[in-house]
C-alpha cells in the first residue's frame, strides 16, 4: 500500500450505549509521525543505557500520574467503550500495578540474561540482552487500559529499555490521546529521555510506524486479519510482529465433573458474556458429556444474560453477521440456539447467544472453528471423552483452554497434557477469562493464537520480546558494559562459567 | 511450488580437489519422507516426556558412535568437501563435544524456565517450556560436521526434546547418509524413541519437510536467498524458521592499533581465507586508518595464500562471478586488487583476493555490502574514525564484528557499543572466525544476518528455539508435570513466587 502524502482524516468518538457521536480526534500528520519516530530513535540510546532501577522510577511516576487522573480517564473510557465504571476502574488500577510489575521484573534482572565464560588462553566471552530499539504498539479495542496506551505491551517495552510509539485504537481515540498525554508528561517530568513514549492517531500513522526503519519490533493485539497483515508487512524488512490474535478458546467438562452441572453452566454463561464477550480469553466452545442436561442448563443461564453494548458499530454488525453464520453452520443440531434477555436495545447493544452444535460439525475449515467476537459461544455434547479430545485437536490452537474435572479424576491429567500441546494456558476448574500479571503467566499460544508462540504479552516473560542477545569476546574490564562488570553493580542473577549465581 | 508426485533424482557426489564425480545418493521418495515424518511425529510425545538426563544419555551414545566411526566419516567428508583432514578431524571432535554440551545444558535445566506462583485464594499458576514438536534442519555446506547432520541445530533440538528430520546437504550427500545412519542407529540402540532422528535426501524432500503439518520449527544455515525462501514458505502456516544467513562481517582497526599493522595484516589474510573463505563468520571487510601502509601489508600477506578448492563447482563459479562484481564495484580505488598464489588449479580451486575500496563506495544497495562466499575480502582506508563508524552503520547487520584497539584506547568502548547495535557478537583484538560452544556464545544477529535476532545457533541459548512456554492454572499436585512437582525431581533451577532458586 502506498501511503498518502497527507492525512486529513479523523477518528470519530462514539458512545456505544447511545450510539451517538461525541467528538473526534484528528489523525497525526505524516510530519508528526516522523517527528515522533525521530525523537524515539534519539531516546533509544539513553533509555538503553539507563539502569533498570532508573527506568522503574520513571514507570512508577507514570503509574502514579495515571492513578491521580483516574476519575477523568475512567469517565473517558466509559463514554467511548460502553464498559461499566467498576470494570474500568479495576482495569485502570490493574494497569498501573502491571506497569510497576514490569518495572520490578526489569530490576530483578534475569531478563538481561547476563552470562560470562572464561575461555582457554585467558580471554573471555560475555553475553547479555540489549533492547532492540523503538517498539511500535497497536493496542486492543477491548481493554482500553490493560492492552492500551499504557498497557502490558507498552510497559514491558519501556521496562526492557525500548522507546515506544503507540497507535491510538479508533474505538477510544479521546481516551488514547488524553491517557497518552498523562503518561508522556509524567515520564518527562520524572526525567525519562525525551521522546521515549508518544501516541499517534490514524490508520496510516500506524502503517508509518510499521514501515519506519527505526522501529525494530511491533506488538499487536486484535484480529487474525489485522495481525497477519502487520506480520507480512513488517517481514519485508525482518521486523518481528508479536501479534496476539483471536481464536476459539475451548472448555472441556469431563464426565466426572457432570455433577457440577449447574455451577458450570452459570459459570460458562458468566465467562463468555463477561465484558459483553469481548475478551480474547472468552471461552467460545464448551464440550460437555451427553445425557447430563448441560445444554438445557446453559440455555437457562444464557436466557438471563442482559443485553450489553459492544465497543463499536462495526463490531456489533460483525457480531450479528457472525452469529448468523454460526447458526447456519450448526444446522442439524438436536437443540436450538438460545438468546439472552432482549431489553430495548439502544446504541451498539446486542443479545447474548449460545448455539448447540453436533460434535462432528467441528471440522477443519468450518466457520464454527473461527472466533466470533462478542457474547456468543458454542455447546457440543460428546458421548466418549476421546471423541471430545479429538475434536479439540481439530480446533485452531488458542490462547487458553479450561478443563473441568471431578476429584481425583482419572481423565484429567491426560486431557491437560493433550490440551497443553495446543494452547498457551490450561486452566483447571477455572474459567479462562482471568489473566493474572505474574511471573508464571503465559498469555500466548501456538499460531494462529499468536504470531510468536514463544512470546507472552502478559507476565514477566513479556520483556523478552523486546531484547536480543549480544556477545562480547575478549573485552578488557574497562570495555565491559555495566551489567557485565565484575562488581555486579546492578545486583543481577548471573551465569558464571555455566553456573547460575544469585545476587547477594 | 507444486511438489512432484515422485522424485527419481539423485544428489551426485564430487571430489572438489579433482572435480571428479565419485558417486551419487538417490533422493528420498515422497513415501519415504512421509514415513520419516510419521515416525518423527510419533516420537514427539515420548521424547518430550523423557527427562533431560535420559536424552543426554542418548545424545552421548550418538556422540560416542560418531567418534568411533571417525576415520570413515572424516575420509568421506574429505572426499566430498576438499577440506583438509586435520580441519575435519577437529570439526568432528568438536561436533561430538558440542552434542554433549547441549545435553548438559538440558540437564542443567534453566532452559525449562520452571516458575510457580501461589495466587490469592489458594490456587496456583505454573509455567514451563515444552518442546515444540518435530524440527526440520537444513544444514550448511561449509561445515559438514559442525552445522551438518549431527551439528549444533540437530543436537540442540534433540536435547530440548524435539524429534529431528535433517535434509542432507547436496555438497556432501554420501557423508550425510552415512553419518545419519551412525547417529540414528546409536540413538535407537541407546533406547531413544524410534523415529526421533532421520535424514532425507533431495531438494523436494526438504520442501516436504517445511510443508508438513507435523513440523513445528525449521533451522537453516546458508544463503540469504535460501533462508528467506524458507521463511516465506513456512510463514504460510505460522512455522518459525531460524535461518542463519550470509552477511559481511566487518573488522575495524582503530588508529591506536596501527602499530600492530603487520600482525593484523597477517591475521586478516589468515582469517578471511580460513577454510577457503567458507566461514559464515569470515571477515569480509576491514576498515583501517589511512597512512599506515595497511593496504600494502595486507596485499603482501594475501599474495602468499595458496589456492584452495571450494566445496562445489557452483560455489566456485559464484565466487569468480562475485569477485568480478566486487572488482567492478570498487573501481576508482587508489590501489589495485591483490590475488593469492595461483598454483595449477585442478578441481574447484580458486585464488584468494583482497580488494581495496574507497570508503565512500560503501553505500546502501552497493554490491560491496553483500556477502561473497569464498576467500575474498575488501579493504577500506578511513581518515577519521567517525567516518569509519558511519560506514559500518551502512552495512547489513551481521553475525560478528571485530575491533582491533590499542592499549587503553579511548576509541574502543564507543566503537564496541556502536557495533553491538548491529551484530550478534563483537570480538575485541580477536578474529571473528572462531566460535566457541559455550554458555555465553551468541551466533546470530539482527536481520538479515538471521531471520530471528533473538536466537542463536551456537551456545546454550540454542535450545530456546525449540521450546515454547505453557502455563497451567489451578492444577492439583497430581496434575503437575514432573518438572513442576514440588520435590523438584529433575533438580532444576526454579522461580518460586518470583524468586529465583537454585537446586541443592
Interface residues (C-beta under 8 A of the other chain):
Chain A: X108 X110 X113 X115 X116 X117 X119 X123 X125 X126 X127 X130 X132 X133 X231 X232 X235 X237 X238 X239 X240 X408 X412 X413 X416 X417 X420 X421 X423 X424 X425 X426 X427 X428 X429 X430 X436 X438 X439 X440 X441 X442 X444 X446 X447 X448 X451 X452 X453 X454 X456 X459 X460 X461 X464 X467 X468 X469 X470 X471 X472 X473 X474 X475 X476 X478 X479 X481 X493 X495 X497 X498 X500 X502
Chain B: X108 X110 X113 X115 X116 X117 X119 X123 X125 X126 X127 X130 X132 X133 X231 X232 X235 X237 X238 X239 X240 X408 X412 X413 X416 X417 X420 X421 X423 X424 X425 X426 X427 X428 X429 X430 X436 X438 X439 X440 X441 X442 X444 X446 X447 X448 X451 X452 X453 X454 X456 X459 X460 X461 X464 X467 X468 X469 X470 X471 X472 X473 X474 X475 X476 X478 X479 X481 X493 X495 X497 X498 X500 X502
